[in-house]
Amino acid sequence: MTHASPHTAHQGSHPGPQHTPDSHDQADILDLDAEVLAEHTASLTAWLPVEGEPRHIVDLGCGTGAGTFALLARFPEAEVTAVDTSAVHLRRLRERAGALGLADRVRTVSADLDADWPGLGRPGLVWASASMHHLADPDRALRRVRGLLAPGGLFAVVELAGFPRFLPGTAPEERPGLEERCHAALADHHAGHVSHRGADWGAKLAAAGFTVEGERTLTVAVDGSRSAAVGAYALTGLKRLRAGAARALAPEDLGALDRLLDTEGPHSILRREDLAVRTERRVWAARRTAGLG
């Protein structure tokens, strides 16, 4: 199962002919996501109610490593097994680990979480960010994680409250509210293709035999002036939004969106000074109670 970043809901999208992402495009988006949301990811790892420092961590649906590297920084004695289906993502993760001098603390594993799982050891912490909702049978995966964890180990499930917003509601000037109409169209698409988005993961974790010890909602608000990557992040995010929503948009909305995506044009989103990244992340921390099967 490939990791999906906060704005790439996006795994479930069916790209249109004008903006068709490939594995490298997806990897670029994940790298931007990691850069823009690094502070928020670090906040989540700092909050985790671990009992002592885990020495072995598994990152399920690791993408290009946003969670992996945040966890390595949070737990300097730990090693991480990073799991994903994408060879491109895993290669980028290994390259970055090497560049940071962390290659000896990272093992990458190619696996589909909807199929048979390879041996992943006995981790004290499992992290799954924006990956559980893409599974065909997430309840089975939760039970597998419980069997994988060491007694007393912690499972952290991180999900996005929705596709991030980048523009103010008054934008663009010729079609105010465009972004919200795009999101509404994409929500209809995901209702039929990503059925577990928005699930009650606390209830699912409890049903799988975990004790939910903490739940947190983190508001994400990153102004464009705080990060030079916000413009590129918004551009790639709106390209993916267009890919999923194009068929449901009015011609006037589609035209306005394409003018925003035209990086050479006067209305390019890269020329705007009112960009921001706005969304919410929710995290559940659940314990595998010692002594239970």
TORKOL-4160 file (C-alpha; in steps of 0.2 Angstrom, whole numbers, padded with zeros to 4 digits, m for minus):
293
<pt num="1" X="0000" Y="0000" Z="0000"/>
<pt num="2" X="0007" Y="0016" Z="m0005"/>
<pt num="3" X="0008" Y="0031" Z="0007"/>
<pt num="4" X="m0004" Y="0045" Z="0003"/>
<pt num="5" X="0001" Y="0062" Z="0008"/>
<pt num="6" X="m0011" Y="0075" Z="0016"/>
<pt num="7" X="m0015" Y="0082" Z="m0001"/>
<pt num="8" X="m0014" Y="0067" Z="m0012"/>
<pt num="9" X="m0030" Y="0059" Z="m0008"/>
<pt num="10" X="m0026" Y="0058" Z="m0021"/>
<pt num="11" X="m0021" Y="0040" Z="m0023"/>
<pt num="12" X="m0039" Y="0036" Z="m0026"/>
<pt num="13" X="m0040" Y="0049" Z="m0040"/>
<pt num="14" X="m0042" Y="0045" Z="m0058"/>
<pt num="15" X="m0031" Y="0058" Z="m0067"/>
<pt num="16" X="m0037" Y="0067" Z="m0082"/>
<pt num="17" X="m0027" Y="0068" Z="m0099"/>
<pt num="18" X="m0020" Y="0085" Z="m0095"/>
<pt num="19" X="m0012" Y="0082" Z="m0078"/>
<pt num="20" X="m0008" Y="0064" Z="m0077"/>
<pt num="21" X="0004" Y="0060" Z="m0062"/>
<pt num="22" X="0016" Y="0046" Z="m0062"/>
<pt num="23" X="0026" Y="0038" Z="m0048"/>
<pt num="24" X="0039" Y="0052" Z="m0049"/>
<pt num="25" X="0026" Y="0065" Z="m0049"/>
<pt num="26" X="0019" Y="0057" Z="m0033"/>
<pt num="27" X="0036" Y="0056" Z="m0025"/>
<pt num="28" X="0038" Y="0074" Z="m0029"/>
<pt num="29" X="0022" Y="0078" Z="m0020"/>
<pt num="30" X="0026" Y="0068" Z="m0005"/>
<pt num="31" X="0043" Y="0077" Z="m0004"/>
<pt num="32" X="0034" Y="0094" Z="m0004"/>
<pt num="33" X="0022" Y="0088" Z="0009"/>
<pt num="34" X="0036" Y="0082" Z="0020"/>
<pt num="35" X="0045" Y="0099" Z="0019"/>
<pt num="36" X="0029" Y="0110" Z="0021"/>
<pt num="37" X="0022" Y="0100" Z="0036"/>
<pt num="38" X="0038" Y="0095" Z="0044"/>
<pt num="39" X="0034" Y="0105" Z="0060"/>
<pt num="40" X="0017" Y="0097" Z="0062"/>
<pt num="41" X="0024" Y="0079" Z="0059"/>
<pt num="42" X="0037" Y="0082" Z="0072"/>
<pt num="43" X="0023" Y="0088" Z="0084"/>
<pt num="44" X="0014" Y="0072" Z="0081"/>
<pt num="45" X="0029" Y="0061" Z="0085"/>
<pt num="46" X="0033" Y="0071" Z="0100"/>
<pt num="47" X="0015" Y="0068" Z="0107"/>
<pt num="48" X="0015" Y="0049" Z="0105"/>
<pt num="49" X="0013" Y="0041" Z="0122"/>
<pt num="50" X="0026" Y="0028" Z="0121"/>
<pt num="51" X="0032" Y="0018" Z="0136"/>
<pt num="52" X="0051" Y="0020" Z="0134"/>
<pt num="53" X="0060" Y="0023" Z="0118"/>
<pt num="54" X="0056" Y="0010" Z="0105"/>
<pt num="55" X="0071" Y="0002" Z="0097"/>
<pt num="56" X="0061" Y="m0005" Z="0082"/>
<pt num="57" X="0048" Y="0005" Z="0072"/>
<pt num="58" X="0038" Y="0000" Z="0057"/>
<pt num="59" X="0031" Y="0014" Z="0045"/>
<pt num="60" X="0017" Y="0006" Z="0035"/>
<pt num="61" X="0014" Y="0016" Z="0019"/>
<pt num="62" X="0030" Y="0026" Z="0021"/>
<pt num="63" X="0030" Y="0035" Z="0004"/>
<pt num="64" X="0046" Y="0045" Z="0002"/>
<pt num="65" X="0049" Y="0045" Z="0021"/>
<pt num="66" X="0041" Y="0060" Z="0030"/>
<pt num="67" X="0036" Y="0049" Z="0044"/>
<pt num="68" X="0051" Y="0038" Z="0044"/>
<pt num="69" X="0063" Y="0053" Z="0046"/>
<pt num="70" X="0053" Y="0061" Z="0059"/>
<pt num="71" X="0052" Y="0045" Z="0069"/>
<pt num="72" X="0071" Y="0043" Z="0067"/>
<pt num="73" X="0074" Y="0061" Z="0074"/>
<pt num="74" X="0061" Y="0058" Z="0088"/>
<pt num="75" X="0069" Y="0041" Z="0093"/>
<pt num="76" X="0088" Y="0042" Z="0090"/>
<pt num="77" X="0091" Y="0025" Z="0096"/>
<pt num="78" X="0078" Y="0017" Z="0085"/>
<pt num="79" X="0078" Y="0008" Z="0068"/>
<pt num="80" X="0064" Y="0010" Z="0056"/>
<pt num="81" X="0057" Y="m0003" Z="0044"/>
<pt num="82" X="0049" Y="0007" Z="0030"/>
<pt num="83" X="0035" Y="m0002" Z="0020"/>
<pt num="84" X="0028" Y="0004" Z="0003"/>
<pt num="85" X="0023" Y="m0003" Z="m0014"/>
<pt num="86" X="0031" Y="0010" Z="m0024"/>
<pt num="87" X="0049" Y="0006" Z="m0029"/>
<pt num="88" X="0051" Y="0025" Z="m0034"/>
<pt num="89" X="0046" Y="0030" Z="m0016"/>
<pt num="90" X="0057" Y="0017" Z="m0008"/>
<pt num="91" X="0072" Y="0022" Z="m0018"/>
<pt num="92" X="0070" Y="0040" Z="m0014"/>
<pt num="93" X="0069" Y="0036" Z="0004"/>
<pt num="94" X="0085" Y="0026" Z="0004"/>
<pt num="95" X="0094" Y="0040" Z="m0005"/>
<pt num="96" X="0089" Y="0052" Z="0008"/>
<pt num="97" X="0093" Y="0041" Z="0022"/>
<pt num="98" X="0111" Y="0039" Z="0014"/>
<pt num="99" X="0112" Y="0058" Z="0012"/>
<pt num="100" X="0108" Y="0060" Z="0030"/>
<pt num="101" X="0120" Y="0047" Z="0036"/>
<pt num="102" X="0105" Y="0036" Z="0042"/>
<pt num="103" X="0106" Y="0022" Z="0030"/>
<pt num="104" X="0111" Y="0010" Z="0044"/>
<pt num="105" X="0095" Y="0014" Z="0053"/>
<pt num="106" X="0083" Y="0011" Z="0039"/>
<pt num="107" X="0077" Y="m0005" Z="0031"/>
<pt num="108" X="0065" Y="m0003" Z="0016"/>
<pt num="109" X="0052" Y="m0017" Z="0012"/>
<pt num="110" X="0041" Y="m0018" Z="m0004"/>
<pt num="111" X="0024" Y="m0025" Z="0001"/>
<pt num="112" X="0006" Y="m0023" Z="m0003"/>
<pt num="113" X="m0004" Y="m0021" Z="0014"/>
<pt num="114" X="m0019" Y="m0029" Z="0006"/>
<pt num="115" X="m0009" Y="m0045" Z="0002"/>
<pt num="116" X="0002" Y="m0056" Z="0013"/>
<pt num="117" X="0013" Y="m0047" Z="0024"/>
<pt num="118" X="0032" Y="m0051" Z="0024"/>
<pt num="119" X="0041" Y="m0053" Z="0040"/>
<pt num="120" X="0042" Y="m0036" Z="0049"/>
<pt num="121" X="0050" Y="m0041" Z="0066"/>
<pt num="122" X="0042" Y="m0037" Z="0082"/>
<pt num="123" X="0041" Y="m0018" Z="0083"/>
<pt num="124" X="0038" Y="m0007" Z="0098"/>
<pt num="125" X="0029" Y="0006" Z="0088"/>
<pt num="126" X="0020" Y="0005" Z="0071"/>
<pt num="127" X="0016" Y="0021" Z="0062"/>
<pt num="128" X="0003" Y="0023" Z="0048"/>
<pt num="129" X="0000" Y="0040" Z="0041"/>
<pt num="130" X="m0014" Y="0042" Z="0028"/>
<pt num="131" X="m0012" Y="0024" Z="0022"/>
<pt num="132" X="m0025" Y="0014" Z="0032"/>
<pt num="133" X="m0040" Y="0022" Z="0023"/>
<pt num="134" X="m0034" Y="0016" Z="0006"/>
<pt num="135" X="m0034" Y="m0003" Z="0011"/>
<pt num="136" X="m0048" Y="m0014" Z="0004"/>
<pt num="137" X="m0050" Y="m0022" Z="0022"/>
<pt num="138" X="m0042" Y="m0010" Z="0035"/>
<pt num="139" X="m0050" Y="m0020" Z="0049"/>
<pt num="140" X="m0039" Y="m0035" Z="0044"/>
<pt num="141" X="m0024" Y="m0024" Z="0043"/>
<pt num="142" X="m0027" Y="m0017" Z="0061"/>
<pt num="143" X="m0028" Y="m0035" Z="0068"/>
<pt num="144" X="m0012" Y="m0039" Z="0059"/>
<pt num="145" X="m0004" Y="m0024" Z="0066"/>
<pt num="146" X="m0009" Y="m0030" Z="0084"/>
<pt num="147" X="m0002" Y="m0047" Z="0081"/>
<pt num="148" X="0014" Y="m0039" Z="0074"/>
<pt num="149" X="0017" Y="m0027" Z="0089"/>
<pt num="150" X="0027" Y="m0032" Z="0104"/>
<pt num="151" X="0017" Y="m0033" Z="0120"/>
<pt num="152" X="0013" Y="m0015" Z="0126"/>
<pt num="153" X="0018" Y="m0008" Z="0109"/>
<pt num="154" X="0010" Y="0007" Z="0102"/>
<pt num="155" X="0001" Y="0009" Z="0085"/>
<pt num="156" X="m0001" Y="0027" Z="0078"/>
<pt num="157" X="m0014" Y="0030" Z="0065"/>
<pt num="158" X="m0013" Y="0047" Z="0057"/>
<pt num="159" X="m0027" Y="0053" Z="0045"/>
<pt num="160" X="m0031" Y="0069" Z="0036"/>
<pt num="161" X="m0048" Y="0078" Z="0039"/>
<pt num="162" X="m0048" Y="0082" Z="0021"/>
<pt num="163" X="m0039" Y="0088" Z="0006"/>
<pt num="164" X="m0030" Y="0104" Z="0011"/>
<pt num="165" X="m0036" Y="0121" Z="0006"/>
<pt num="166" X="m0024" Y="0133" Z="m0002"/>
<pt num="167" X="m0034" Y="0148" Z="m0008"/>
<pt num="168" X="m0045" Y="0161" Z="0001"/>
<pt num="169" X="m0064" Y="0159" Z="m0002"/>
<pt num="170" X="m0064" Y="0174" Z="m0012"/>
<pt num="171" X="m0052" Y="0167" Z="m0025"/>
<pt num="172" X="m0050" Y="0167" Z="m0040"/>
<pt num="173" X="m0058" Y="0184" Z="m0043"/>
<pt num="174" X="m0068" Y="0178" Z="m0058"/>
<pt num="175" X="m0074" Y="0162" Z="m0050"/>
<pt num="176" X="m0075" Y="0164" Z="m0031"/>
<pt num="177" X="m0077" Y="0148" Z="m0021"/>
<pt num="178" X="m0069" Y="0138" Z="m0035"/>
<pt num="179" X="m0058" Y="0127" Z="m0023"/>
<pt num="180" X="m0073" Y="0122" Z="m0012"/>
<pt num="181" X="m0083" Y="0117" Z="m0028"/>
<pt num="182" X="m0068" Y="0106" Z="m0033"/>
<pt num="183" X="m0068" Y="0098" Z="m0016"/>
<pt num="184" X="m0086" Y="0095" Z="m0016"/>
<pt num="185" X="m0084" Y="0086" Z="m0033"/>
<pt num="186" X="m0069" Y="0076" Z="m0027"/>
<pt num="187" X="m0079" Y="0071" Z="m0011"/>
<pt num="188" X="m0092" Y="0063" Z="m0022"/>
<pt num="189" X="m0078" Y="0054" Z="m0031"/>
<pt num="190" X="m0070" Y="0047" Z="m0016"/>
<pt num="191" X="m0087" Y="0042" Z="m0008"/>
<pt num="192" X="m0087" Y="0028" Z="m0022"/>
<pt num="193" X="m0068" Y="0025" Z="m0023"/>
<pt num="194" X="m0061" Y="0027" Z="m0006"/>
<pt num="195" X="m0074" Y="0021" Z="0006"/>
<pt num="196" X="m0064" Y="0021" Z="0022"/>
<pt num="197" X="m0060" Y="0039" Z="0021"/>
<pt num="198" X="m0067" Y="0048" Z="0037"/>
<pt num="199" X="m0069" Y="0032" Z="0046"/>
<pt num="200" X="m0070" Y="0031" Z="0065"/>
<pt num="201" X="m0052" Y="0024" Z="0068"/>
<pt num="202" X="m0054" Y="0025" Z="0087"/>
<pt num="203" X="m0069" Y="0012" Z="0086"/>
<pt num="204" X="m0060" Y="0002" Z="0073"/>
<pt num="205" X="m0044" Y="0001" Z="0084"/>
<pt num="206" X="m0055" Y="m0004" Z="0099"/>
<pt num="207" X="m0064" Y="m0018" Z="0089"/>
<pt num="208" X="m0047" Y="m0025" Z="0083"/>
<pt num="209" X="m0042" Y="m0027" Z="0102"/>
<pt num="210" X="m0032" Y="m0011" Z="0105"/>
<pt num="211" X="m0034" Y="0001" Z="0120"/>
<pt num="212" X="m0035" Y="0018" Z="0113"/>
<pt num="213" X="m0024" Y="0029" Z="0124"/>
<pt num="214" X="m0025" Y="0045" Z="0115"/>
<pt num="215" X="m0033" Y="0055" Z="0101"/>
<pt num="216" X="m0028" Y="0072" Z="0095"/>
<pt num="217" X="m0033" Y="0084" Z="0081"/>
<pt num="218" X="m0019" Y="0095" Z="0075"/>
<pt num="219" X="m0024" Y="0111" Z="0065"/>
<pt num="220" X="m0012" Y="0114" Z="0050"/>
<pt num="221" X="m0010" Y="0132" Z="0045"/>
<pt num="222" X="0005" Y="0136" Z="0035"/>
<pt num="223" X="0006" Y="0153" Z="0027"/>
<pt num="224" X="0015" Y="0155" Z="0011"/>
<pt num="225" X="0027" Y="0168" Z="0018"/>
<pt num="226" X="0033" Y="0155" Z="0030"/>
<pt num="227" X="0039" Y="0142" Z="0018"/>
<pt num="228" X="0045" Y="0144" Z="0000"/>
<pt num="229" X="0038" Y="0127" Z="m0004"/>
<pt num="230" X="0020" Y="0132" Z="m0001"/>
<pt num="231" X="0018" Y="0138" Z="m0019"/>
<pt num="232" X="0024" Y="0122" Z="m0027"/>
<pt num="233" X="0014" Y="0112" Z="m0015"/>
<pt num="234" X="m0002" Y="0121" Z="m0019"/>
<pt num="235" X="0002" Y="0119" Z="m0038"/>
<pt num="236" X="0004" Y="0101" Z="m0037"/>
<pt num="237" X="m0011" Y="0099" Z="m0025"/>
<pt num="238" X="m0022" Y="0108" Z="m0037"/>
<pt num="239" X="m0016" Y="0098" Z="m0051"/>
<pt num="240" X="m0021" Y="0082" Z="m0042"/>
<pt num="241" X="m0038" Y="0091" Z="m0037"/>
<pt num="242" X="m0041" Y="0094" Z="m0055"/>
<pt num="243" X="m0038" Y="0076" Z="m0060"/>
<pt num="244" X="m0051" Y="0070" Z="m0048"/>
<pt num="245" X="m0064" Y="0084" Z="m0050"/>
<pt num="246" X="m0063" Y="0089" Z="m0069"/>
<pt num="247" X="m0078" Y="0079" Z="m0075"/>
<pt num="248" X="m0089" Y="0087" Z="m0062"/>
<pt num="249" X="m0084" Y="0105" Z="m0064"/>
<pt num="250" X="m0093" Y="0118" Z="m0075"/>
<pt num="251" X="m0083" Y="0124" Z="m0090"/>
<pt num="252" X="m0081" Y="0141" Z="m0082"/>
<pt num="253" X="m0073" Y="0133" Z="m0066"/>
<pt num="254" X="m0062" Y="0122" Z="m0076"/>
<pt num="255" X="m0056" Y="0136" Z="m0086"/>
<pt num="256" X="m0052" Y="0146" Z="m0070"/>
<pt num="257" X="m0043" Y="0131" Z="m0063"/>
<pt num="258" X="m0033" Y="0129" Z="m0078"/>
<pt num="259" X="m0028" Y="0148" Z="m0078"/>
<pt num="260" X="m0022" Y="0145" Z="m0060"/>
<pt num="261" X="m0012" Y="0130" Z="m0066"/>
<pt num="262" X="m0004" Y="0139" Z="m0081"/>
<pt num="263" X="0013" Y="0143" Z="m0073"/>
<pt num="264" X="0017" Y="0155" Z="m0087"/>
<pt num="265" X="0001" Y="0164" Z="m0087"/>
<pt num="266" X="m0003" Y="0180" Z="m0077"/>
<pt num="267" X="m0016" Y="0171" Z="m0066"/>
<pt num="268" X="m0003" Y="0157" Z="m0061"/>
<pt num="269" X="m0005" Y="0151" Z="m0043"/>
<pt num="270" X="0013" Y="0154" Z="m0041"/>
<pt num="271" X="0011" Y="0173" Z="m0043"/>
<pt num="272" X="m0002" Y="0174" Z="m0029"/>
<pt num="273" X="0003" Y="0181" Z="m0012"/>
<pt num="274" X="m0012" Y="0174" Z="m0002"/>
<pt num="275" X="m0008" Y="0156" Z="m0002"/>
<pt num="276" X="m0008" Y="0145" Z="0013"/>
<pt num="277" X="m0010" Y="0127" Z="0018"/>
<pt num="278" X="m0025" Y="0124" Z="0029"/>
<pt num="279" X="m0031" Y="0107" Z="0035"/>
<pt num="280" X="m0032" Y="0096" Z="0050"/>
<pt num="281" X="m0023" Y="0080" Z="0055"/>
<pt num="282" X="m0030" Y="0067" Z="0067"/>
<pt num="283" X="m0020" Y="0054" Z="0076"/>
<pt num="284" X="m0025" Y="0040" Z="0087"/>
<pt num="285" X="m0013" Y="0031" Z="0098"/>
<pt num="286" X="m0018" Y="0013" Z="0103"/>
<pt num="287" X="m0009" Y="0001" Z="0114"/>
<pt num="288" X="m0007" Y="m0018" Z="0112"/>
<pt num="289" X="m0011" Y="m0023" Z="0129"/>
<pt num="290" X="0003" Y="m0035" Z="0136"/>
<pt num="291" X="m0003" Y="m0053" Z="0139"/>
<pt num="292" X="m0017" Y="m0053" Z="0126"/>
<pt num="293" X="m0016" Y="m0064" Z="0111"/>
